Amino acid sequence: MNKKVLINLPGSFFKTPELNSIFRRLSGTATIRKRSHNTPEEIQKDLAWADAVLMWAWPELGPDLLAQCPRLKFAGHLNVTRPSAEFELQHGLALSESRHGFSPAVAEMALTLILDGLRRTTDYHAAFRTGKEVWESRVSDQALITSVRDRQLTGRSVGIVGFGGIGQRLAELLGPFNTDLRTYDPFLPESVAKKHGAKLVGLMELVRKSDVIFLCAACNSGTSHLVSAKHVAAMKKGTLLVNVGRSALVDMDALMTRLKNEELVAMLDVFDKEPLQKGSPLRKMKNAYLTPHVAGSTRESLQTVLNMLIDDLEAHWAGKKRKHAVTQKQFHCLSN
């Protein structure tokens, strides 16, 4: 019987030439439908047609929708929420997720933001655009003031909140900088932290002692405002906070207060509401550097996560073990 696969992804995936060969992997063994549905109502007809679906996290495949899809046996997600994972496993689907394929790109982006925040390369670029750059070669008081505000990463104290695939890869990238590395992760064996040259510590110790704090924990009911107002207040003046996880990991009201007082520097790739509102105060803060949730969005990472799902789908069809299967034991790692 010819298998039927629904690939439900943003339209840009299907317009990217570098991804065409990946989609063609399935063409010899399955009939494929490429769609970009955003709601359960939109996807229902195509999902009922399919034996398998490859998709991002939306629309949510809830019980009512899955009840209308008796053919569906496999769901592969680039990223899946905990509620969706619970629904799909309860329905008896073979469930796979490939978000760890984004980890190298996110970790590289984290390092980029850390270095940018310490060396202020974005500020220098902006100054050139307006013709207001200051040249060190022309010795002046202004040049000296500009240069001493820059900081180097080598030897600094770095704290990583959440030490999964992203955190561990960032630790590897930080190796040549000889940082004093700490991590907070209640699910992490101490041996894993030691393997990466990190000290496993409490969250308050991490925020108090770190010059750079990096957030990449999963965001769920147990980690919302994990970095609370008291943690934000405990950060040293001049601390660089980098968030590529989820905005809800940190008390944004407390963070905004310290940013307004120019006591911290923030590098933010994620926000409470996306797209970020046009009138958000963050847009005008000189000590807040913003990117539009693109930390994992590289050509290579998209190729990787799609291949991971197709590998698991082919393994499922062959009755073999899937490398990226989601089980109930992994629920604590999933975001809501």
N, C-alpha and C positions, 0 to 999 in steps of 0.2 A: 504494500500500500504506500503510495506517495505521501510523504509527510508534509505538513503544512506549517510554516513558520511566519508569525507576525513579528516584524521588526518595527517597533514604535519608538521613534526617536525624533528630536528636533530636525526640521528640514535641512539645516545646515550640514548634518551628517551625510545626507544623501547627495549633497552638492560638492562634497570634498573629494577630489580625485584620489587622494592618498588612501581613502577608505574603501574605494570600489572593489579592490581585490579581496578585501576581507569579506564583504557581503557575497562575493562570488563563490566563496568557499562552500556555501550551502546550496548553490544553484544546481549542483549535480545530483543532490540527494533529496531535495525538498522544493516545494513550491513556496515562493516568498511573496509576502505583501509588505510593502514599505509604507508606513503611515506616520502621522505626527499628531495623534489625538491627545487632548489635554484633559478630557473629562470622562467619567465612567459611561455617560450616555453616548459619547462619540465613539468609544472603543468597543462597545458591547458587541456589535455585529461582527467585527473582524476578530475579536477575541473568541467568540463562539465558533468561528470557522477554524481556529488554529489548534494544532497539537502542542505548539510551544510558542512562547513569546520572549523576545529580547527587548528590553526597555530600560528607561531610567527609573526613577522612583514614583513617577506620576503617569497616569492617574492611579489612585490607590485601588488595588484589586481586593475589594471587600467581599464579605460573604454573599450578599445579594447578587453581585456581579458574577462571582465565581460559580454560583448555583446555575447560571445560565450558560455555562461553558463546560459541558461534560467531556468534550474531546481534550481539553487542555490538561497536559500532564507535566509540563516543565515551564518554569519561569526563571529567566536569567536577567538580573538587574545590574546596571552599572553601580547603583547605590540603592539600598532598600531600607525603609524605616522599620522600626520594631513592630508597630501595629500591622503593617503589610506582611511582614515575615510570619507573624503569628497566624494571620488569616490564611495565608497560602500553605503553610505547613499543616494546619488543621484540616484544610481541604484535601490534603494528600498529594500536593504538588512536590515534585523534585525542585528544590529552590537553590539557586546559585547566585553569588554576588561577586563583583570584580572590583570594588572600590579600592582595594589595596594596590591595584595597578596604577592608581593616581599618585601613590605615595612618593615615588622618586621626584615627580614634577613639583608636588607641593613642598617637599623638603628643599628642593632647589630654590623655589620661590621664597621660602622662609629665609634661607641664607641671603638671598638677594635683598630682601627687605631689611634684614638685620644690618647688612653692610651699608645699605642706603641710609638707614636711620642714623648710623654712627658717623658716616662720612658725608652725609647730606648731598649726595651727588644730584639728587632731584633739584635741590635749591640752586646748585651751580648751573645746571642746565636751564632752569627758568630765568636766571640772571642773564645768561647769554642771549636768550630770546628777546629780552628787553634792553640789551646793551648796557646792563648795570653790573657786569661781572667785575670782581676785584682781582688784580693780578699780584701774586706773591713776589714776582720778580721786581716789581716796583715797590720797594720797601716802604711801608707806611703804617701808621697806627691802625688804620682800618684793616689792612691785610693781616696784621698780627691778630687783631680781635677775631677776624674771620677764621683763621687757621686753628687757634687754640680751642675753638668750639667743636672741632672735629675730634672724634675718638676712634681708637683702633679696637678691633675685636680681639686680637691676640692677648691672651692672659686674663680676659675678663671673666666675670662670674655669670654663667648662663643657666637659667632654669627652664625646663621643659615640662609643661603640664599635660600629661597624657603621653605614654611612652609605647604606643603601638607602632605600626609600620612607618608612619610619618616621623614620629619622634625619634625612632631608632635610626632611620636614614639620616635625619638631621644631625644626630650625634656623630655619625660616621663622617659627614661633611665637615663638622666642626673639629675633627681630629687634628689637622695641621695647625689650628689656631691655639692649641694648648690651653683651652678654656678650663675654668673651674666649674665642672658640669654637675648640676643637680636635677633630679626629676621627681615629680609627684605622680603616682599612679597606684591606687589601692589594689589593683588586680595584678600588679607586676611582681614576679619573683625577684628577690634581691640579686640573684645570680645573673639575671638578664641585664639589670642596671650595671652591675660590675663589668660584665662583658663589654659594654659600650663605654666604659670609663666614667660612669655617672654614679653619684651618691643618691640613694633612695631616701628621701626626707619627707617631712610633713609639709603641707602647703604653706603654712605661715612662715616656716623657716626659709622655704624657697623664695617667697615674695620679699622677705626682709633682706636677704643676702644677695639677690641677683641684680646685676646691672642690666641684663637682658632677660625678659620673660616671654616665652613662646607658648601659645595656647593651641593645642590640637587634639583635645579630648573629644570623645563622642558627646553629643548634647542630647540629654534625655531628662526625665524627671529627677534623676539623682544628681545631675550635674548642672542644672539650670542655676545661674548665679553662683557657680562653684567658686569663682573668684569674687567674693562678696565685697561689700563696702568696707568692711574692716580690713580685708586683704589689700584692697586698693589704697586705703589710707596708710598701710604699713610699708608700701613701696618707697624706696629711697628717691629723693629728688633727683631727677635726671634719668630715671629708669626708662628703658625702651621696652614697650609692650607690643608684641607682634601677635595678631590674631588671624589665623587662616582656618580656624575650626568653625565655630558658630558664634554669633554675636551674643547669644544668651548665656554663654559660658562666663561672662563677666557682667557685673553690675554696671550698666552703661551710665546711669545717672551719676554714680560715684566717680567713674572714669571721666565723664564730661567735666565735672567740677574741678578735678585736678588738671585736666587739660586747659581749661579756661584760665587757671592760675599759673599756667606755663610751668608746672612742676614735673610733668611727664611728657614723653614723646610716644605717640601711637602710630603703628603701621597696621592698617585695617583692610582686610580683603573681604570681610563679611559684616553684615549690618542687620539691625532689627527688622527693617523693611527694605526689601530689594525690588526694584531699583531704589537707591537712596533718594529721599525726597529732595527736590530742588532747593528748598529752603533750609535744609539741615545745617545747623551751626558747624558741623564737622567740615563742611566745604570751605569755610573761611578761616579755619584754625591753621596757623603756620606750623604748629607742632603735631598735626594730624596728617598723615600721608595715606592716601586712599587708592585702592585698586578695586575694580568691579567684579569680585568673586571669580577670579581667573587663575587662582593658584595651581589648579590641576589641569588647566586647559592647554595642553601642548599636543601637537600632532602625534608624537610618540605615545603619550599616555592614552589617547583615544584609540590608537591602534592596539595597544596592549589590552585595554579593558574589553574591547570587542572580541579579540582573539581568545581571551580567557573564558568568556561566556560560550563561544562556539566550541572551544575545546570541551567544556563541561557538557554541552548539549550532545556532542558526538559521543562522549563517554556514556551519557545516559542512554542513548539509543543502542549502544553496544553492550549495555549491561555492566559497564566498568565503573570503578570508583571515580567520583568527581573530585577534582583538586580544590574547588572553590565552593563547595556545598555549605549552605547555612543550616545550622542546627540550633536547637533551643539553648545549648550551652553558650552560644555566642550572643545572646540577646543583650547582655549588658554592654556590648560594644556597639550596638546600633543606636542611632539617633531616633527621636520621636518624630 
